[in-house]
Amino acid sequence: MTLVVEQPRPVTGEVKRTQSDPKELLMDGGFVVPDANSFGHTFRDYNAESERQKTVEEFYRMNHIHQTCDFVKRLREEYGKLDRVEMSIWECIELLNEFVDESDPDLDEPQIEHLLQTAEAIRKDYPEEDWLHLTGLIHDLGKVLLHPSFGQLPQWAVVGDTFPVGCAFDECNVHHKELYFAENPDHLNPKYNTKLGVYSEGCGLDNVLMSWGHDDFMYLVAKENKTSLPLAGLFIIRYHSFYPLHKHGAYQYLMNEEDKENLKWLHVFNKYDLYSKSKVRIHVEKVKPYYLSLIEKYFPAKLKW
């Protein structure tokens, strides 16, 4: 299967070509999708009986009840100041060693393992796309919101699938059938509970408020610290947890043409984000010099977080 993808543009607006300057990307690459996750179940099976099931279900109950439009606006304003910590990308990666994502039914390993697994799988299949390797490495760094230095937010306000707020909650959202959204105050608010809500068709995802979490926080960190990653890299960081869109095709009526082009890159990325999760460890010190060189290329030495 061949996927035609336009070249990503950097944040500066200048046209940036990748090393290989491909006109086409082979979406399947050489990556073989495993049959089961690290617990022996199919990936993203939220009904599978496992030690993680009750934790994951309770997580989404809290997430769906409390992620309101007002909550998102307040958290985005607070954390968008980026006034809590100054540190490097790699220092942030090391902080994530302390955390396991309670929303993830596929893995219970520290986050650094997932970051390196994702990046190395992409690097193997797309050796010339170094911006995509780095995007794989940093896409989850916003999970430092769980750390005491960032207020130690509850997991439901940091991880999990994301969805738009300010409009009706689509039935494609995970655990929608449990009706947790019915307890969300926005569900009964006529301003927010229609298909478009406060938005207009084709307004563009950049104008849509997403449920607050690590995706949007890391996007703000990268953008405000003036990364030179392509716009497609920022799109991946910001929407990689937006499974209702990139897995089920929901909310497409909010997208503009630029979103549709960048979504092609997100589809390329998503397979590696999801299916590279395993108990196989990456030798950190062996690959660290390569990723430090990419960090130096695309980011300042110290970032405001």
Buried (B, 14 or more C-beta within 10 A) or exposed (E): EEEEBEBBBBBEEEEBEBEEEBEEBEBBBEBEEEEEBBBEBEBBBBEBEBEBBEBBBEBBBBBBBBBBBEBBBEBBEEBEEBEBBEBBBBBBBEBBEEBBBBBBBBBBBBBBBBBBBBBBBBBBBBEEBBBBBBBBBBBBBBBBBBBEEBBEBBBBBBBBBBBBBBBBBBEBBBBBEEEBBEEBEBBEBEEBBEEEBBBEEEBBBEEBBBBBBBBBBBBBBBBBBEBBBBBBBBBBBBBBBBBBBBBBEBBEEBBBEBBEBBBBBBBBBBBBBBBBBBEEEBEBEEBBEBBEEBBEEBBBEEBBB
